[in-house]
Amino acid sequence: MPVILGLDVGSRKVGIALSDESAMLATPHSTVERNGRKAENAILKLIKELGIKTVVVGLPYSTSGERTPICREIENFCRRLMKRANIRVEYMDESLTTVEAEAKLRESGKRIGDMRKKGMLDAAAAAIILQSYLNLKDTD
């Protein structure tokens, strides 16, 4: 089974996570700045290198479950990826994933400020989004 890519798309950065080959476990990979097409190009390179066919992307719904203004921006970002690569995009609710990522990093003894500087908070949030998808997929 091919590796699945998870993305936490923010206004300034994109957190990236990858599944293992059995699509059971998500792991934080990296964070890329959204300067120009830098993030898109880095993601497309990963897609090509790893033969990725499915990309799971978090959408930030409001607490009432409604779409937020950034949802359209994220979907536009994903459409640009789909135009340049033969991928399928699956969307997941990403509500509170950054909060969950911070809690998990704290539990592991990491300093959140250091993780933000290194960009690992966004990658950890991407891993939570991807893991949620993998867990749902496993129950199907």
Beta strands, then each sheet from edge to edge (+ up, - down):
strand 1: 5-9
strand 2: 13-19
strand 3: 26-33
strand 4: 54-59
strand 5: 88-93
sheet 1: 3+ 2- 1+ 4+ 5+
end
